[in-house]
Amino acid sequence: MKEITLATSIGDLGAILYGEPDKPLILAFHGWLDNAASFEVLASYLNDYAVLSIDLPGHGHSAWLGAGSSYLIWAYVPPILEAINTHSLLKDRSFYVLGHSLGTGIAMLIAAVLSEQVLGYIALDSLGPLTTPASQVASQLRQGLTATLKTSSTYSSVDQALAVRQRGDNAIPEEHLRNIVERNLILCDQGWKWRTDPRLRLPSLVRFTEDQLESILQALVAPVLAIRAEQGMVTQAYLDQRSKHIADATLKTVEGRHHFHLEASSAPQVAMHIKEFLQHD
């Protein structure tokens, strides 16, 4: 693995390159409050590929969005497109996109916008972003505008921060979760605090409606693989509903929880489906 810096107009985006850069490239986007270390396990199974895992804006070693900005799903995309268009590792190159949870929405938008560059789209335990029914747009806006920004917690040690994170998903092996936690921490005078932008915890001001999202799904040209965690966050009915708008979609289900791509028993199965999809393509 190699640390990579992607310069953009909002500041630098951190990234980790797993594998050799001359191999077929997979551009990977992690979930909410995770970071580039989220794909360490999967990358170890994808030896025939280079996996470039990016810290999304506001996460890990990446710059935060500027003052007055909100972390709407489409707000993540411009700096990533800027990096794709300018960095020597990405410029004028075809690649696959891989996303987990929040990252599936970002990967989807990139696949729709860069249809000539994206060879395939892989979605883990989601298939695109959260949506808001048109009838609830005003209440969603009100919720976002009236939410109070909370002060980030400070911890006396990395282990204490790790223990807090483990409450959310204790199925992830500690050594893999520790890598994510350490990448999201910074040492200050008061102790260890999260690097992540506190605004990430605020409700979205506005989201796509499902009708709007359907038009994006219909614009996907590359083949799509969606893998659901059996004890994860989305149902089979959810995948069926969204995938019917995609021209070429393959759906799979794997035992595990939301972070099944990090679980010891599930990650090999997730990787197997990904390799079959990539080899078939």
PyMOL commands that set and color helices and strands:
alter all, ss='L'
color gray80, all
select helices_A, chain A and resi 36-45+73-86+102-113+134-146+158-166+174-183+198-201+210-218+236-243+267-280
alter helices_A, ss='H'
color red, helices_A
select strands_A, chain A and resi 2-8+11-18+25-29+50-54+95-100+118-124+154-155+185-188+191-194+224-229+249-254
alter strands_A, ss='S'
color yellow, strands_A
deselect
rebuild
show_as cartoon
